[in-house]
Amino acid sequence: GAGVSQTPSNKVTEKGKYVELRCDPISGHTALYWYRQSLGQGPEFLIYFQGTGAADDSGLPNDRFFAVRPEGSVSTLKIQRTERGDSAVYLCASSFGTSPGTDTQYFGPGTRLTVL
Amino acid sequence: QKEVEQNSGPLSVPEGAIASLNCTYSDRGSQSFFWYRQYSGKSPELIMSIYSNGDKEDGRFTAQLNKASQYVSLLIRDSQPSDSATYLCAVSNAGGTSYGKLTFGQGTILTVHP
């Protein structure tokens, strides 16, 4: 079956621009997570959705970052006024959501964001 | 102190040897522990999960958990060159608003040389 998909795979933008990153989770998975991974580091949690609602957005670094999941499936991570420090690989993961603490999270291939 | 720390790498072992990867965590409320493998330029892939103290074996992989010492490890027996990757330790708290959130260590790069 299809895994988690993310688009675009690469995004190059200029400082100050707005970007949207899309995640399409595995069908039937109600839990969706966004992480950010910088070079040489482990993924860093950004936000967790259970269904349509953001159950935990404590990892969003500031108010330039926002994410939505309006129909409980596809999610979009939105970054306003991008900065060079936002450059990283943005990973999306999904799980069944029945037991979030133990469910396996399946990761997508990521979007590599480069802010010039 | 970082929430999840892994032994510094890179780690290099000969083919056929045992590779030992270690991880400590600071949050005593952590309930679930995961080892992910990440090949260069690829996304993390789950290889082991462990929730109770003791050992859990799956093929050539053995995860060990000691909650009293806040320590989790991964042993890879009969290491193969295809095991060369970055290994990420991740922990999850079973309650509160952080339920489901994975906190990762920085990763340990493993190289298995023929």
Interface residues (C-beta under 8 A of the other chain):
Chain A: A31 Y33 Y35 G40 Q41 G42 P43 E44 F45 Y48 Q50 A55 D56 S58 G59 L91 S95 P100 G101 T102 D103 T104 Q105 Y106 F107 G108 P109 G110
Chain B: V4 Q31 S32 K42 S43 P44 E45 L46 S49 Y51 L88 A90 S92 N93 A94 G95 T97 S98 Y99 G100 K101 L102 T103 F104 G105 Q106 G107
